[in-house]
Amino acid sequence: MHIRRLQLNEHQRFLLRNVSIIVLGLFINQMLQTVGSIVLARMLNDPVKFGEVNLLLQIFGMIALFLNVGFNSALVYTFSTDAREAVQHKFRLALAGSTFFGIVISVLVTALSPFLAKAYQLPALQMALALGSVMYVFNSIINMGVSSFSGSRNFVTQAVFMVVMTVFSTLGTIAGVVWPLFGDPLYLWGVSLWMGIGAVVTALITSWRVQIVHRPQWFGRLPLAELWGMMKYGVPLWAGNIAKAFQQPFLVMVIGSSSVVAVGHLANASRVTGFIGIVTWAFMIVTFPFVAESSQDLQESKRRGTLCIRYNNVILYPLTLLICWFPDQINGILFGSEYATGESAIYIRLLALGVFFSSVSRLGGNILAGIGRTKANFWVMIVAGIFVITLVPLLASDQPVWAVWIYTAGWAVSALSMIWFFYHENFVPDWWVAYGEPLLPTVLMGMILLAGRTIGAAFPLFIAAAMLGLLAMSLWIETKTFAQVKRAVLRGQ
């Protein structure tokens, strides 16, 4: 009996401790990107130039989604289930496969750069893309190193290297504007060059750390059958991630063809709502190996999956409400009063809701992938992506706000499809524990904020009371639920 109770506590501590580590790393990443965006906006002091730089960065980000071809996911899974095999064979295979596809993508980007420059009527974009394409080769190497730390549940090292990668990327972006090297009209070239240098340095540091920690066999045979086996597992996750993550860059690219000013507003909204996204992202990183470890025990995997969803929602619900409630204030503080417009507030609210709905699909898909069922992750992402790729170019090329409406609606439908997959895969979580109970503290917080806004006077005091109420009820519910689980376990024994 004592062993069972200790095991439950260990699972909770493991999940909360490591999610906290990853959240901290992702939060620092998001802060670095946001600060970098703020510095660029204020240095350029020109919405058109600011939109051009963001367009380049979004293209880089969208193309980067096609890296790895699932080798990173396969490597995480192998480290979680058979660490010895991962060190002796799978790391070498994953690194070779990922680097090969990185080279292919780099060549394709260089070849397509003239067409993209012509499409956006931005000649400097051609050389900027060609210079920046070298990043994809080195990012492929970085990603395999980070995956090895994730699969071995060394989340501290993983978080550190995620931050290091973002530091060099952000510094490269700022350096490209401060020291363009090619003259002011061609500062886009400078951004690409400095970001490429940052990727090379990060790859060298990551490879050194992998050697120190894992000491993998870097050289040896590369059997195609094993490479194909890793791809067979990882490609559905890779394709699903593309269907999910390409959407915001795709929105920027479509909107950018008609208004680079709107690109700036959308980029700012993405920076703000990114603070919601990092919560689920952190849980996804920890959940994958956490659930995979118990993949042979379906009931234990369900308990772990329910626990992951529950704590994700405990954090996600109030963050989403606060961002939707105070978009103008957030925009004004971060980017300046000229960016705190009604249109920008709509972007923030809709993107926040879209990210919230996407958490159901993203985290649910990762949980099912942890027990070896990766196809569900692919299809729920495709459901969301279909709306964006088919409707946005038709309906929203001249109406940027419509594009964000379509994005949010697509993720709402995707969330419903994820619920269906839970039943289809016979992996149904405890809905009340996972989704219902964590909502109660946020409802209380919202009621206090609504009362404060209605009264009008001393609103900051109501904000403080809302935060205290949120914290108090969250602790009370968690204590109450844990006591119920404890009694249930005692009765079962």
TITI-510307 format. One line per field, with one value per residue (C-alpha): x, z, y; residue number from 1. Coordinates in nm, 4 decimals, padded with zeros to 6 digits. Layout:
// TITI-510307
xx = [X, ...]
zz = [Z, ...]
yy = [Y, ...]
i = [NUM, ...]
This chain:
// TITI-510307
xx = [00.0000, 00.2802, 00.4518, 00.1421, 00.0926, 00.4612, 00.4391, 00.1480, 00.3363, 00.6464, 00.4472, 00.3014, 00.6363, 00.8038, 00.5411, 00.5213, 00.8969, 00.9941, 00.7092, 00.8185, 01.1708, 01.0483, 00.7986, 01.0799, 01.2930, 01.0074, 00.9075, 01.2635, 01.2508, 00.9247, 01.0558, 01.3698, 01.1628, 00.9254, 01.2088, 01.3782, 01.0554, 01.0231, 01.3834, 01.3307, 01.0036, 01.1618, 01.4923, 01.3330, 01.0532, 00.8850, 00.5897, 00.6842, 01.0448, 00.9240, 00.6779, 00.9504, 01.1797, 00.8901, 00.8000, 01.1552, 01.1501, 00.8119, 00.9312, 01.2363, 01.0103, 00.7671, 01.0405, 01.2044, 00.8909, 00.9949, 01.3198, 01.3889, 01.1173, 01.0154, 01.3634, 01.3471, 01.0231, 01.1554, 01.4734, 01.2779, 01.0675, 01.3750, 01.5572, 01.2405, 01.2001, 01.5541, 01.8308, 02.1145, 01.9875, 01.9445, 02.3057, 02.4613, 02.2608, 01.9541, 02.1233, 02.3644, 02.0783, 01.8609, 02.1463, 02.2354, 01.8761, 01.7921, 02.1096, 02.0503, 01.7017, 01.8372, 02.0761, 01.7929, 01.5749, 01.8636, 01.9146, 01.5416, 01.5168, 01.8058, 01.6469, 01.3043, 01.4312, 01.3965, 01.0303, 00.9503, 01.1297, 00.9257, 00.5997, 00.6476, 00.8064, 01.1021, 01.4315, 01.6465, 01.4499, 01.6232, 01.9748, 01.8446, 01.6809, 01.9858, 02.2182, 01.9859, 01.9387, 02.2609, 02.0745, 01.8648, 02.1624, 02.2902, 01.9420, 01.8955, 02.2001, 02.0806, 01.7375, 01.8814, 02.0911, 01.7923, 01.5812, 01.8399, 01.8111, 01.4300, 01.4116, 01.6506, 01.4344, 01.7259, 01.4902, 01.7266, 01.9839, 01.7104, 01.5723, 01.9189, 01.9862, 01.6456, 01.7311, 02.0831, 01.9395, 01.6917, 01.9580, 02.1793, 01.8840, 01.7516, 02.0957, 02.1475, 01.8240, 01.9132, 02.2732, 02.1468, 01.9618, 02.2361, 02.5279, 02.3736, 02.7225, 02.5599, 02.4186, 02.0861, 01.8686, 01.9908, 01.9545, 01.7562, 02.0820, 02.2472, 01.9699, 02.0154, 02.3947, 02.4070, 02.1333, 02.3312, 02.6441, 02.4387, 02.3132, 02.6692, 02.7857, 02.4814, 02.5331, 02.8946, 02.7999, 02.5121, 02.7276, 02.9942, 02.7363, 02.5867, 02.9335, 02.9922, 02.6517, 02.5645, 02.8886, 02.7001, 02.8573, 02.8876, 03.0156, 02.8997, 02.6550, 02.3395, 02.1005, 01.8130, 01.5641, 01.6265, 01.6163, 01.2819, 01.1551, 01.2328, 01.0647, 00.7600, 00.7087, 00.8031, 00.6530, 00.2902, 00.4072, 00.6254, 00.3433, 00.0992, 00.3396, 00.3699, -00.0086, -00.0247, 00.2754, 00.2667, -00.0632, 00.0514, 00.3461, 00.1065, -00.1337, 00.1536, 00.2597, -00.0932, -00.1655, 00.1780, 00.0825, -00.1724, -00.0556, 00.2832, 00.1371, -00.1134, 00.1833, 00.3295, 00.0035, -00.0321, 00.3309, 00.2779, -00.0375, 00.1586, 00.4238, 00.1627, -00.0419, 00.2816, 00.2822, -00.0290, 00.1258, 00.4366, 00.2260, 00.0950, 00.4283, 00.6008, 00.3488, 00.3893, 00.7674, 00.7385, 00.4259, 00.5719, 00.8462, 00.6347, 00.3501, 00.5830, 00.7529, 00.4241, 00.3067, 00.2709, 00.0170, -00.2914, -00.4568, -00.1395, -00.0956, -00.4517, -00.3821, -00.0673, -00.2419, -00.5284, -00.2791, -00.0973, -00.4192, -00.5390, -00.2295, -00.2048, -00.5568, -00.4974, -00.2436, -00.3956, -00.7485, -00.6578, -00.3824, -00.6235, -00.8852, -00.6381, -00.4968, -00.8459, -00.9506, -00.6552, -00.5282, -00.4924, -00.3022, -00.0637, -00.0052, 00.0560, 00.3054, 00.5035, 00.5050, 00.3956, 00.0668, 00.0748, 00.0304, -00.2569, -00.5357, -00.8770, -00.7658, -00.4638, -00.6852, -00.9057, -00.5975, -00.4844, -00.8239, -00.8810, -00.5284, -00.5564, -00.8743, -00.7181, -00.4134, -00.6449, -00.8448, -00.5224, -00.4024, -00.6701, -00.5447, -00.1730, -00.1505, -00.3986, -00.2046, 00.1217, -00.0373, -00.1551, 00.1869, 00.3382, 00.1581, 00.2690, -00.0445, 00.0798, -00.1847, -00.4376, -00.1898, -00.1587, -00.5303, -00.6380, -00.3697, -00.4828, -00.8387, -00.7209, -00.4847, -00.7476, -00.9458, -00.6456, -00.4927, -00.8191, -01.0245, -00.7706, -00.6384, -00.9945, -01.1691, -00.9082, -00.6330, -00.7852, -00.9469, -00.6680, -00.9013, -01.1041, -00.7903, -00.7650, -01.1354, -01.0772, -00.7687, -00.9625, -01.2614, -01.0310, -00.8781, -01.2210, -01.3187, -00.9817, -01.0431, -01.3736, -01.2026, -00.9427, -01.2211, -01.3509, -01.0022, -00.9834, -01.2904, -01.1765, -00.8408, -01.0066, -00.8042, -01.0731, -00.9457, -01.1483, -01.3199, -01.4167, -01.0713, -00.8939, -01.1110, -01.3983, -01.2555, -00.9559, -01.2048, -01.3604, -01.0799, -01.0788, -01.4568, -01.4110, -01.1345, -01.3537, -01.6466, -01.4267, -01.2834, -01.6328, -01.7513, -01.4524, -01.5129, -01.8843, -01.8134, -01.5300, -01.3615, -01.0471, -01.0156, -00.6507, -00.7775, -01.0206, -00.7347, -00.5366, -00.8440, -00.9010, -00.5427, -00.5719, -00.9059, -00.7591, -00.4656, -00.6725, -00.9366, -00.6719, -00.4929, -00.8194, -00.9374, -00.6018, -00.5895, -00.9486, -00.8913, -00.5728, -00.7546, -01.0282, -00.7685, -00.5940, -00.9202, -00.9998, -00.6577, -00.7039, -01.0404, -00.8892, -00.6152]
zz = [00.0000, 00.0885, -00.2444, -00.4483, -00.2672, -00.3157, -00.6866, -00.7337, -00.5561, -00.7632, -01.0849, -00.9812, -00.8695, -01.1890, -01.4089, -01.2264, -01.1725, -01.5315, -01.6863, -01.4718, -01.6117, -01.9712, -01.9128, -01.7751, -02.0804, -02.3219, -02.1294, -02.1604, -02.5313, -02.5751, -02.3802, -02.5934, -02.9120, -02.7789, -02.6633, -02.9998, -03.1740, -02.9488, -03.0204, -03.3945, -03.3907, -03.2063, -03.3980, -03.7411, -03.6396, -03.9670, -03.9901, -04.3496, -04.2671, -03.9519, -04.1611, -04.4115, -04.1397, -03.9867, -04.3296, -04.3694, -04.0215, -04.0802, -04.4076, -04.2271, -03.9548, -04.1977, -04.3983, -04.0765, -04.0076, -04.2825, -04.1094, -03.9374, -04.1189, -03.7897, -03.6845, -03.3751, -03.2528, -03.3244, -03.1321, -02.8288, -02.8286, -02.8533, -02.5707, -02.3568, -02.4178, -02.4943, -02.4076, -02.4901, -02.8425, -02.8856, -02.7895, -02.9868, -03.3093, -03.3294, -03.2577, -03.5495, -03.7805, -03.6750, -03.7135, -04.0614, -04.1836, -04.0407, -04.1762, -04.5221, -04.5403, -04.4015, -04.6979, -04.9405, -04.7932, -04.8028, -05.1746, -05.2453, -05.0583, -05.2584, -05.5831, -05.4954, -05.3536, -05.6847, -05.7140, -05.3552, -05.3993, -05.7121, -05.5456, -05.2649, -05.4913, -05.2531, -05.4453, -05.1302, -05.0194, -05.2775, -05.1396, -04.7813, -04.8274, -05.0034, -04.7252, -04.4527, -04.6043, -04.4389, -04.1054, -04.1965, -04.2102, -03.8701, -03.7163, -03.8161, -03.6074, -03.3149, -03.3170, -03.2863, -02.9900, -02.8165, -02.8875, -02.7211, -02.4002, -02.4159, -02.4629, -02.1737, -01.9615, -01.9134, -01.9396, -01.7799, -02.0564, -02.3195, -02.1878, -02.1778, -02.5410, -02.6520, -02.4897, -02.6373, -02.9842, -02.9399, -02.7970, -03.1037, -03.3417, -03.1749, -03.1532, -03.5195, -03.6127, -03.4185, -03.5442, -03.9008, -03.8502, -03.6463, -03.8621, -04.1962, -04.3602, -04.7004, -04.6522, -04.5175, -04.8164, -04.7808, -04.4064, -04.4777, -04.6004, -04.2732, -04.0710, -04.2631, -04.2373, -03.8628, -03.7946, -03.9957, -03.7905, -03.4734, -03.5989, -03.6659, -03.3153, -03.1517, -03.3471, -03.2311, -02.8663, -02.8830, -03.0423, -02.7754, -02.4985, -02.6596, -02.6644, -02.2974, -02.1764, -02.4062, -02.5861, -02.8859, -03.1704, -03.4298, -03.7114, -03.8369, -04.0646, -04.1852, -04.2744, -04.4832, -04.3187, -03.9775, -04.1195, -04.2769, -03.9494, -03.7666, -04.0386, -04.0311, -03.6656, -03.6864, -04.0163, -03.8906, -03.6018, -03.8367, -04.0860, -03.8085, -03.6678, -04.0127, -04.0435, -03.7049, -03.7017, -04.0621, -04.0075, -03.8465, -04.0885, -04.3739, -04.2469, -04.2451, -04.5975, -04.7364, -04.5493, -04.6440, -05.0115, -04.9441, -04.6282, -04.4551, -04.1801, -04.1000, -04.0865, -03.8056, -03.6076, -03.6595, -03.5603, -03.2379, -03.1628, -03.2188, -02.9732, -02.7055, -02.7521, -02.7661, -02.3884, -02.3940, -02.6417, -02.4350, -02.1592, -02.3813, -02.5612, -02.2289, -02.1381, -02.4820, -02.4384, -02.0959, -02.1695, -02.4641, -02.2719, -01.9528, -02.1187, -02.3409, -02.0294, -01.9300, -02.2833, -02.2004, -01.9248, -02.0787, -01.7497, -01.6149, -01.9428, -01.9095, -01.5561, -01.6696, -01.9726, -01.7598, -01.5163, -01.7994, -01.9437, -01.6010, -01.5070, -01.8556, -01.8201, -01.4661, -01.6173, -01.9619, -01.8633, -01.6630, -01.9044, -02.1974, -02.0090, -01.9041, -02.2549, -02.4022, -02.1318, -02.1596, -02.5216, -02.5609, -02.2364, -02.3250, -02.6759, -02.5564, -02.2892, -02.5100, -02.8525, -02.8062, -02.8292, -03.2118, -03.2128, -02.9560, -03.2127, -03.2282, -03.5165, -03.3236, -03.0221, -03.2444, -03.3646, -03.0077, -02.8870, -03.1837, -03.1798, -02.8046, -02.8529, -03.1449, -02.9377, -02.6556, -02.8845, -03.0369, -02.6938, -02.6921, -03.0207, -02.9664, -02.6182, -02.6940, -03.0047, -02.8107, -02.5425, -02.8016, -02.9700, -02.6351, -02.6541, -03.0152, -03.1919, -03.4031, -03.6756, -03.4579, -03.4116, -03.7888, -03.8655, -03.5997, -03.7245, -04.0823, -03.9827, -03.8547, -04.1466, -04.4131, -04.3040, -04.3244, -04.6483, -04.8432, -04.7094, -04.6172, -04.9732, -05.1081, -04.8450, -04.6500, -04.8852, -04.8790, -04.5322, -04.2878, -03.9864, -04.1603, -04.1806, -03.8012, -03.7685, -04.0020, -03.8049, -03.4763, -03.6241, -03.7689, -03.4292, -03.2670, -03.5127, -03.4597, -03.0829, -03.1402, -03.3676, -03.0972, -02.8551, -03.1131, -03.1433, -02.7666, -02.7928, -03.1159, -02.9637, -02.6377, -02.4466, -02.2790, -02.0036, -01.6983, -01.8556, -01.5299, -01.3736, -01.6961, -01.8315, -01.5971, -01.2497, -01.3595, -01.5070, -01.1706, -01.0409, -01.3706, -01.3483, -01.0022, -01.1300, -01.4197, -01.1899, -00.9659, -01.2685, -01.4096, -01.0784, -01.0711, -01.4259, -01.3522, -01.0395, -01.2109, -00.8991, -00.7511, -01.0376, -00.9484, -00.6135, -00.7940, -01.0118, -00.6991, -00.5458, -00.8667, -00.8610, -00.4941, -00.5588, -00.8528, -00.6461, -00.3379, -00.5277, -00.7384, -00.4235, -00.2566, -00.5565, -00.5969, -00.2272, -00.2382, -00.5536, -00.4208, -00.1025, -00.3105, -00.5164, -00.1974, -00.0482, -00.3738, -00.3725, -00.0086, -00.0887, -00.3899, -00.1773]
yy = [00.0000, 00.2379, 00.1596, 00.2462, 00.5761, 00.6647, 00.5820, 00.8229, 01.0997, 01.0337, 01.0644, 01.3954, 01.5285, 01.4087, 01.5711, 01.9033, 01.9360, 01.8656, 02.0598, 02.3544, 02.3210, 02.3110, 02.5928, 02.8054, 02.7308, 02.7989, 03.1113, 03.2429, 03.1551, 03.3408, 03.6379, 03.6474, 03.6399, 03.9029, 04.1291, 04.0800, 04.1796, 04.4853, 04.5904, 04.5463, 04.7416, 05.0315, 05.0278, 05.0141, 05.2543, 05.1667, 04.9238, 04.8366, 04.7366, 04.5626, 04.3617, 04.2683, 04.1301, 03.9362, 03.8013, 03.6669, 03.5127, 03.3514, 03.1985, 03.0604, 02.9235, 02.7656, 02.5919, 02.4663, 02.2619, 02.0217, 01.9271, 01.5923, 01.3877, 01.2275, 01.1133, 01.3357, 01.1715, 00.8221, 00.9042, 01.0313, 00.7125, 00.4864, 00.6664, 00.6308, 00.2571, 00.1275, 00.3743, 00.1340, 00.0757, 00.4511, 00.5259, 00.2410, 00.2662, 00.4887, 00.8219, 00.7697, 00.6726, 00.9648, 01.2132, 01.0857, 01.0820, 01.4228, 01.5862, 01.4414, 01.5891, 01.9172, 01.9379, 01.8600, 02.1344, 02.3823, 02.3193, 02.3507, 02.6819, 02.8248, 02.7103, 02.8555, 03.1857, 03.3801, 03.2834, 03.3842, 03.7179, 03.7856, 03.6801, 03.9325, 04.1959, 04.2096, 04.1547, 04.1403, 03.8361, 03.6139, 03.6438, 03.6504, 03.3098, 03.1667, 03.2842, 03.1594, 02.8138, 02.6927, 02.7087, 02.4064, 02.1711, 02.2771, 02.2963, 01.9299, 01.8432, 02.0567, 01.8934, 01.5426, 01.6485, 01.8068, 01.4952, 01.2734, 01.4752, 01.4731, 01.0957, 01.0348, 01.2700, 01.5095, 01.8060, 02.0566, 02.0102, 02.0119, 02.3406, 02.4974, 02.4167, 02.5383, 02.8709, 02.8753, 02.8197, 03.1053, 03.3382, 03.3001, 03.3258, 03.6428, 03.8017, 03.7206, 03.8930, 04.2076, 04.2044, 04.1853, 04.5148, 04.6869, 04.5643, 04.4644, 04.4419, 04.4848, 04.8346, 04.9565, 04.8577, 04.4994, 04.4485, 04.1301, 03.9754, 04.0675, 03.9023, 03.5760, 03.5782, 03.6389, 03.3825, 03.1266, 03.1951, 03.1464, 02.8071, 02.6858, 02.7814, 02.6186, 02.2939, 02.2718, 02.3287, 02.0768, 01.8048, 01.8553, 01.8119, 01.4993, 01.3431, 01.4281, 01.2968, 01.0039, 00.9128, 00.7712, 00.5767, 00.8523, 00.6311, 00.2934, 00.1193, 00.2953, 00.0107, 00.1408, -00.0960, 00.0586, 00.4107, 00.3285, 00.1817, 00.5052, 00.7083, 00.4820, 00.5673, 00.9337, 01.0518, 01.0720, 01.2910, 01.4956, 01.5439, 01.6296, 01.8866, 02.0443, 02.0598, 02.2310, 02.4612, 02.5791, 02.7554, 03.0808, 03.1272, 03.0479, 03.3144, 03.5632, 03.4708, 03.5056, 03.8282, 03.9647, 03.9590, 04.2357, 04.4191, 04.4064, 04.6290, 04.3533, 04.1118, 04.3205, 04.3124, 03.9371, 03.8785, 04.0745, 03.8750, 03.5540, 03.6702, 03.7420, 03.4236, 03.2267, 03.2500, 03.0296, 02.7908, 02.7262, 02.5687, 02.2896, 02.2662, 02.1983, 01.9294, 01.7723, 01.7499, 01.5847, 01.3791, 01.1887, 01.0015, 01.0007, 00.8066, 00.6001, 00.4626, 00.2916, 00.2080, -00.1626, -00.0868, 00.0766, 00.1727, 00.3309, 00.5198, 00.6520, 00.7727, 00.9465, 01.0975, 01.2302, 01.3814, 01.5609, 01.7068, 01.8173, 02.0162, 02.1612, 02.3016, 02.4298, 02.6718, 02.7212, 02.8268, 03.1410, 03.2501, 03.2377, 03.4379, 03.7085, 03.7557, 03.7766, 04.0262, 04.2690, 04.2650, 04.6444, 04.6849, 04.4008, 04.5350, 04.8888, 04.7878, 04.5523, 04.7139, 05.0725, 05.2622, 05.2705, 04.8910, 04.8909, 04.9096, 04.7496, 04.5285, 04.4057, 04.3225, 04.1055, 03.9177, 03.8541, 03.7296, 03.4988, 03.3588, 03.2997, 03.0963, 02.9107, 02.8170, 02.7070, 02.4751, 02.3446, 02.2307, 01.9594, 01.8166, 01.8701, 01.7219, 01.4457, 01.3462, 01.3313, 01.1144, 00.8631, 00.8753, 00.7778, 00.4430, 00.3951, 00.5237, 00.8113, 00.8269, 01.0091, 01.2947, 01.3247, 01.3328, 01.5834, 01.8228, 01.7725, 01.8614, 02.2008, 02.2605, 02.1951, 02.4996, 02.7306, 02.6076, 02.5925, 02.8842, 03.1525, 03.2124, 03.2206, 03.4312, 03.6232, 03.7439, 04.0941, 04.0629, 03.9675, 03.9409, 03.6721, 03.4598, 03.4474, 03.3584, 03.0634, 02.9596, 02.9521, 02.7663, 02.5010, 02.4275, 02.4076, 02.1333, 01.9639, 01.9540, 01.7763, 01.5237, 01.4545, 01.3658, 01.1189, 00.9624, 00.9126, 00.6916, 00.5279, 00.4268, 00.3104, 00.5671, 00.7753, 01.0068, 01.1042, 01.4075, 01.5777, 01.5390, 01.6384, 01.9206, 02.0051, 02.0506, 02.2671, 02.5181, 02.6100, 02.8386, 03.0301, 03.0780, 03.2282, 03.4568, 03.5705, 03.6488, 03.8672, 04.0518, 04.1039, 04.2467, 04.4828, 04.6043, 04.6568, 04.8615, 05.0494, 05.1853, 05.0246, 04.7767, 04.6895, 04.5604, 04.3319, 04.2045, 04.1169, 03.9501, 03.7527, 03.6210, 03.5229, 03.3535, 03.1620, 03.0383, 02.9512, 02.7526, 02.5741, 02.4576, 02.3578, 02.1542, 01.9851, 01.8893, 01.7652, 01.5577, 01.4047, 01.3025, 01.1355, 00.9449, 00.8382, 00.7006, 00.5208, 00.3544, 00.2499, 00.0933, -00.0857, -00.2351]
i = [1, 2, 3, 4, 5, 6, 7, 8, 9, 10, 11, 12, 13, 14, 15, 16, 17, 18, 19, 20, 21, 22, 23, 24, 25, 26, 27, 28, 29, 30, 31, 32, 33, 34, 35, 36, 37, 38, 39, 40, 41, 42, 43, 44, 45, 46, 47, 48, 49, 50, 51, 52, 53, 54, 55, 56, 57, 58, 59, 60, 61, 62, 63, 64, 65, 66, 67, 68, 69, 70, 71, 72, 73, 74, 75, 76, 77, 78, 79, 80, 81, 82, 83, 84, 85, 86, 87, 88, 89, 90, 91, 92, 93, 94, 95, 96, 97, 98, 99, 100, 101, 102, 103, 104, 105, 106, 107, 108, 109, 110, 111, 112, 113, 114, 115, 116, 117, 118, 119, 120, 121, 122, 123, 124, 125, 126, 127, 128, 129, 130, 131, 132, 133, 134, 135, 136, 137, 138, 139, 140, 141, 142, 143, 144, 145, 146, 147, 148, 149, 150, 151, 152, 153, 154, 155, 156, 157, 158, 159, 160, 161, 162, 163, 164, 165, 166, 167, 168, 169, 170, 171, 172, 173, 174, 175, 176, 177, 178, 179, 180, 181, 182, 183, 184, 185, 186, 187, 188, 189, 190, 191, 192, 193, 194, 195, 196, 197, 198, 199, 200, 201, 202, 203, 204, 205, 206, 207, 208, 209, 210, 211, 212, 213, 214, 215, 216, 217, 218, 219, 220, 221, 222, 223, 224, 225, 226, 227, 228, 229, 230, 231, 232, 233, 234, 235, 236, 237, 238, 239, 240, 241, 242, 243, 244, 245, 246, 247, 248, 249, 250, 251, 252, 253, 254, 255, 256, 257, 258, 259, 260, 261, 262, 263, 264, 265, 266, 267, 268, 269, 270, 271, 272, 273, 274, 275, 276, 277, 278, 279, 280, 281, 282, 283, 284, 285, 286, 287, 288, 289, 290, 291, 292, 293, 294, 295, 296, 297, 298, 299, 300, 301, 302, 303, 304, 305, 306, 307, 308, 309, 310, 311, 312, 313, 314, 315, 316, 317, 318, 319, 320, 321, 322, 323, 324, 325, 326, 327, 328, 329, 330, 331, 332, 333, 334, 335, 336, 337, 338, 339, 340, 341, 342, 343, 344, 345, 346, 347, 348, 349, 350, 351, 352, 353, 354, 355, 356, 357, 358, 359, 360, 361, 362, 363, 364, 365, 366, 367, 368, 369, 370, 371, 372, 373, 374, 375, 376, 377, 378, 379, 380, 381, 382, 383, 384, 385, 386, 387, 388, 389, 390, 391, 392, 393, 394, 395, 396, 397, 398, 399, 400, 401, 402, 403, 404, 405, 406, 407, 408, 409, 410, 411, 412, 413, 414, 415, 416, 417, 418, 419, 420, 421, 422, 423, 424, 425, 426, 427, 428, 429, 430, 431, 432, 433, 434, 435, 436, 437, 438, 439, 440, 441, 442, 443, 444, 445, 446, 447, 448, 449, 450, 451, 452, 453, 454, 455, 456, 457, 458, 459, 460, 461, 462, 463, 464, 465, 466, 467, 468, 469, 470, 471, 472, 473, 474, 475, 476, 477, 478, 479, 480, 481, 482, 483, 484, 485, 486, 487, 488, 489, 490, 491, 492, 493]
